[in-house]
């Protein structure tokens, strides 16, 4: 949101990310800025029954197929907010999709439940054998495919600085287990995650939660 209290009209560049961020970080005299939507909390939940992490904008514990997830992560139940992101797209931000796999059939690793955050329905950084899924991907025939590519929130593909705050890397971790594959997301550049989880790489950039 750009507010102009100066007497002269001011050009607002929104064509490219670099132009917009330069304007945001160095606004002309008489210009005040605020997010149209503000940053929102992205909450993390975990089900010990399904051994699955779930990330959502809702502050209420989600339920799927009769199972309600508990607030927090497997290694930090007190950390209910994973990070902050945008609820609507702002200049320079990118959509982050939530893909999910639910299966109760007779496959080798069923029941299998996994939520994953990806930069696209066919993320070019995913799809190999490191446990990074996208819609339609399955690591082998024992696993069902991922579906439901809904936009979860909007983040960034690099460490941009907005209003004096710099976005921080969000890394993904994964663990193969008897209930299938679980993915965990952690703010920061460290590859030290929950016990038994393998560090993948930076998936996107977001802001620390409060």
N, C-alpha and C positions, 0 to 999 in steps of 0.2 A: 504494500500500500504506500503510494508516494503522495505526500502532502506538500503543497507549495504555498508558502506564506510570503514569498517575494513578489515584487510588483511585475516582474517580467516572466514571460513564459519560458519553460525549461524543457529541452528535449530529453526524453527518457529512452535510452537505448535498450532494447529487449531482443534484438535480432540474434545476438550471439551471447554465449555464457560469459566470455571474457569481458565484453563491453558492459554487460549488466553488472557483473561483480565489481568492476572498476568504478561504476557509478554508485553502487551500494556502499563500497568501502571508502569512497571519497565524494560524498554528496555535495552539490553546490550550496552556496549560502542560501538559507531560507527553505531548504528542503529537509523534511523529516520522513523517516522510513519506518515501516513496521510490516510484519508478515500479515498477509490477508487472512491466513488461517492460523498462524502461529505454529510452533512445533508441538507435536503431540507425543505422548508416551507410547512406546511399543512394549507391551507387557509380555513376559515369558511365563509359561506354565509347563508343568511336567507331570506325566502319569507314570507312577511306579508300576502300575499294572501292565501298561503297554510299553513302558520304557521309551517314551516318545516326548520330545519337546515341541511346544506349539507357541508361535509368536503371533500376537494379534493386537489391534488397537483398543480392544475392549478391556475395561478394568474388572469385568466380571468373569469368573472362571468358566471356560468353555466346556461344553459337553458334546460328545459324539458317540453315537451308537450306545447310549446308556452309561458311558464312562465320563465322569467329571474330572478335569485336570486340576492339579493343585498349583497355587502361585509359587513362583520361583524356579530356579534351575536345579538340576540333580545335585550339584556341588555347592549350591548357595540358595537355599529355600527362602532366605530373607531378601534376596535381590529380585524383587518383583518386576522392576523396570529394567529392560535390557539396554535400551537406548532411546533416542528421540529422532523423529523424522517428520515429514510433511504429510498431511492428510490429502492435499491437493497438489497438483503439479505447479511448481514455480520455475522461473527461468533457470536453466542449468541442471535441474533435477531430472531423474529418470525413474520410471515405474519399477517397483520391486514386486514380483509376483509370488504368491503362495501356491505351491503345488503340494498335493497330498496323495498318499496311497493308503487305502483301507482295503483289507482283504481278510475274509474269514473262511476261505475255501480250503482245499486240501493240498495246496502247494507246499514245497519243501520247507518254507519258513513262515507258514501261516499259523496263527493270525499275524498279520504284518501291518504295522501302522507307522507312518513317517510323514512329518511336515517338513517342507524345505522352502527356503527363500531364494529366489533366483532373479537375475536381471532380465530374463525373457523366457518366453514359452519354449524357445530352443536356444538356450544360453550357449554361445560358442566356447565358453570356458569350461563347459560341463560335458557330460556324455562319455567320459572315458571310464576307466575302471577304478577311479579313486573314490567312488561313492558320491559323485556330484550329479544329481538327477535333474531332469526337466520333463515336461509333459511327454508321455509316451515312452520314456526311458525305463529300462529294467536291466539290472546288472547281469542277470542270467534268467533262464526260463523258470527258475524256482520263485522268482519275485514277480508280482503283478506290476503293471505300469503305473506311472504317476499321472494324475488328472487334475481337473479343477484349477485352471490357471487364472485365479482372481488377483487383481491388483490389491496388495496389502497396504502399501504406502509408497511414498516417493523419497528417494535418497539421492546420493551422488556417486559418480564413477571416479572421483578424485578428491583429494583433500582441499576442497575449496574453503575460503574464509568468507563468512557472511555476518555482517554486523559485528565484526571483531571476534567471532567464534569460528574456530577451524574444525572442519569435519574430521572424524577419527575413523580409522579402518575398522571394518567389521569382518572378522574371520569366521570361517565355518570349520567345524570339527565333525567327525563321523565315527560311528561304532557299529560293527557288525555283531549281531547277537542272535540268540535263539528266537526272539520275537521279531526279527528282521533288522533293518538298518535304522539307526536314529541319528539325527543331525542336531547339532548344538551351535549357536551363534554367540560370539563373544566380542565385545568392544575392545579395541586395542590391537597392537601389533604383536603381542606375545603369542607364542605357539604352545604355551602351557595351559592346557584345558583340563577338563574332568578326567579322572583316572580311567584308562582304557580307551579314551577317544583319540583318534589320529587327527592331527592338524592338516587342514587343506590349504587354503590361501585366502587372500582378501577378496570378498565378494562384492562389497560396496562400502560407501562411507556415510556415516551418520553422526549424531551428536550425543554427548553424554546425557544421561537422564538425571532427573532431580527428584 
